[in-house]
């Protein structure tokens, strides 16, 4: 079997290599063998510290709830799907250690899950994954004969969340690639690739798959200020995988579109409301407006775990405000540093999901997606 088609790891443990496109021409072994997240032999969660990329590739291990919360808040692990996976794995790892010490009980788990769910407010995948772990924990505490059995049930569920996300990524790649014409130049924002998920990505999955299909695509990646996830992470992983990519500063997007150098835009999402409004990395809304002005299709890609049907619209999506220290501003200047913005559904051409592409009217198509 070609290594590009390998997705090792199982519910019983081990580690999974990042799943990348099958075709050998689009693969680079240095990226495929780079473990973005996994289980260490000791049962800890081992992850690639993304704050140090691309200059350093450093892996860290966490056993405790506090350490995983710190990793999520500090963006050592990031991207809506990966945050959910990391939270689930962090809860499982900490529960296993707690069980070994004889202290795994309902009160401990409820407190730990509550704190984990609040690590970051915007990406709904976090709460979605924690709620799945809560459900399994409740059943396990009711049925299990010992603490070790509860810990095993939590580990199995965390692995299932990871495995399911990898499958959803491949499905989004297939659906999204169908929207990309032969020879297209595609603009993407922030990082919605393998570094943000348990598989090949959400928006970037479509790029990998289109490249795998021999469509001869080119990618333009916005820098994504203030933390430059596009320039540091997306350009890095696309280059590693052999996909042609050019980085631009955020403020160049309008002029590049005006020169008719972009055929379509595709981004990921951190939360999607019932009406199709999309919260994503700050700057996404501006790109959607620009794309509409220049008659360029603007697409979003996200798994079903990113939809929040409890919210009627994006008006009530909580927007994370990050530290002023992330912004290079003059001393004494006030800083407003929202991590996300909301793009209204009416300027989104389609949403790529793991169950296919949904189009306006979103109120109806999203409801059918979950029926």
C-alpha positions, 0 to 999 in steps of 0.5 A: 500500500502506498503510504499516502493511503495509510491511516494507521491507529485504531480505537485501541491506541497507537498513533495515526499518521496524517492522511494525505492524498493517495497519488504519489505525485502530490505527496511528501514523506516529510509531511506525511510522517509528521505526527500532528496529534497522537497518543504517546506510549505513556498514554499522554496526548502528543501534539505538534506545537503549531506556535513554533512552525515553520521554523521548528517542529517540536512535539509536546506531551500533555497528561493533565486537563490544565495542560491541554487547556493551555495548549488550546488557549495558546494555539499550540493546537488549533483549528476547530476540528482539531480543538475538538479532537484534542479536547476529547483526547485530553479528557481521556488521557487525564481520566486514565491517569486519574483512574490509575490514582483511584480518583476517577469519579463523576464529580471529577469528570464533570468539573474537568469537562466543564473547564475544557469546554470553556477553553475557547468560545467560538469553535463549536467543535470543542463543545460538541466533542466534550459533550460526546465525551460527557455522554460516554462518561455518564454511560460508563459510570453507570455500567462499568465495574471499575475506574479503568473501564471508564477510562477505556471507554473514554479513550475509545470515544476520543479515538472515534472522534478522531477517526470520524474527523479523518473520514469527514475530511476525505469526504469534504475533499471529494465534494470540494474538489468538484467545485474547482475547475481545471487549472484554477487559482484558488485563494484560501485564508488562515489554515483549514488543512491537516494542521487544523483537523484529524485528516487532510483538512476542510477547505484545504482538503479540496485543494489536496484532492483537486491536486491529486486529481491532476487539475493543475491548481495553484493556491494563493494563501493570505498571510492572516494577521496577526498570527500569520496562520496562512503564511506560517501554516497553510503555505508550509503544509501545501509546500510540503505536499507539493501543491503550488502556493503563493503567500500574499499579505492580507491587504493585497487580496483586493488587487489580486482579485481585481486583476482576475488572478483568482477563480474562487475562494474557499475557507474553513469555518469555526461555527455555522449558524442554522441560517448559514452565517459562518464564523471564521478567522478574522478577515474572512468576511472581508474576503467574502465581500471582495469576492462578491464584488469581483464576481468570484465564488466564495465557498466554505468547507466544514464538517457537520460538527461545526454547525450549531443549529441552536443559533438562528443566525451568526448574530449570537455567535460568541467572538473570541477577543484575544490578547493585545500582545498579539498585535504589533501596535505603538505603546499606549495605543488601544488594541481590539483583537477579535479572532473571528468575524461572521460572514452572512449567508447571503454572500456564500455561494455554497458550503462543502460538508462531509455529506455533500455541498449545500446551497441557498436557501441555507435554512432549508438545505442545512435542515435537510443535512441533519434530517 
